[in-house]
Amino acid sequence: MLELAIISGSVYGAAEEVARHAEDFLREAGIEARHLPRADLETLLACDPAALLVVTSTTGMGEVPDALQALLDQLAGHQPDWRGRPLAVIGLGDTTYGEQFCAAALQAHMQLLALGMRDVQSQLQLDASETVTPAEDAEPWLARLAANLAGL
């Protein structure tokens, strides 16, 4: 069974909530999903996931939350051989911030693609201006993710 690690970056907790919900949803769909809140490089490398899901909010002027950015920087420095491993990204943002909408998700996505990971499906961008239930709103996308991962 494919093992999927879920890493998340959150300031106020919404991305963590979506990540926990994704873990439960994907497990029910038959994917061995494991949320690693506030994971460090050692923890993530020890897990050696076959696939990765990133769930992140955007903070400040379009930045990745500090703990997740630190992990992404460590990964860039370590350069694990993750070429070809499946990657999926969920971004949480607010369109009222214009060009900064889901900028953190886009940054994290690019950093992981630079490690050679490959997209399983297009990024999900959840808009706080349109939803108060981002975890539930992610379910149709998560169902497609489960089907795509099951097909690998």
N, C-alpha and C positions, 0 to 999 in steps of 0.2 A: 504494500500500500504506500502511496506517495505521501511523504511527510512535508507539510507546509508550516513554515514558521511565520508568525505574524508579529511584526515589530510596529511600534506606534510612537507618535510624538504628539503630545498634548500640553496645552497650557491650563485650560480650565476643565479638562476631563472629557470633552465630547469625543475626541478621537479614541481615547481609551475605552469609552463605552461602545463605540462602533466596533473596535477591535475585539472586545470581549464577546459582543453579539456575533461577530463574524466567526469567531472560534466555535461557538455553540452551533451556529447555523451550518457551518461546513462539516463539523463532526456528525451532525444529524444526516448530512448528505453523503456520508461515507468517506470523507477526507480526514486524514490524520492531521488535524490542525492544532497548533500549539501557540498561544499568545505568550510572548516573552516581554512583559511590561518592563520598561527601563532596562532593557538588555544591554550588556556590555559586549565587547568584541569576543572575549573568552567564552561567554555563555553561548553566543550565536555560533561561533566556530565549533564548539563542542556539540551543539545540536546538529550541525552539518545538514541543514534542510535541503531537500530536493527541490523545493520551490519557496518563494518568498512573497508575502503580502505585506505591503507598507500601508499604514493608515496614519495620516498626519493632518493636523490643523496647520494653519498659517498664522504666524505671530509677527508683531511689529510691522515693519515695512516690507513684508513678504518673505520673512525668514522661516527656516525650519526651527521648531522648538529645540532648545539647547541640548537636551539629553539625546534626542535622535540625531541632531547634527554631529554631536561628538562621536556617536557610533558610526555614522556615515564617513566621517573623517578617518576614523580608525580603520574601517574597511578599505578606504582608498589607500591608506598607508600600507596595509598588510597585503592587499591584492590577492585575496583567495581566488582559486581557480574555479569560478562559478560560471564559466562560459557555457552558454546554452541552457542554463537553469531557468525555469519559468519565473516570471515576475508579474505581479499585479499591484496596482496602486489605487488607493482611495484617498481623495483630497477633500478636506472640509474647509470651506471658506465663506466669504460673503461678497457677492457681486458689487455691493456698494463701495468696495475698496478698489474697483476698477481693474487696472492691470495687475494688481497684487492678488487677485482672486485665485486661490489654490496654488499660489506661487511656490509654497513649500513642497507640495506634492510633485510639482514639475521639477524642482531642484533635486529632490530625493530620487525621482525616477531617472533623471539624467545621470546622476552619480552611479546608480546601480547598473544602468545600461553600459556605462563605461567599464564595468567589471566583466562585461560580456554576457550579462543576463539577457533574456529575451522576453518580450511581451507575450502574455497569454491572451490578453484582451485589452481593449482600450481602457484608459483610466476613467474611474468614476469620480465626478466632481459634484459634491453635495453643497448646495447653497443655503446658508443660514437665513437668507432673506425669504426663502421659499418653504422651508421645512422646520418643524420643531421636533421631528422624529427621525433623525438621520440614520439611526441603526436599522429601523424598520424600512426606511426608504432604500437602503442598500440591498435588501433581500433579493429583488429580481436580478441585480447585477451579480450578487453572490451565488445565486442558483446557476447562472451562466458560467461563472468561474468554476464551480464544482463540476459541471458537465465538461468544461474544457480540460480541467485537471484529470478527471476520470478517463478521458480519452487519450492521455499520454502514455 
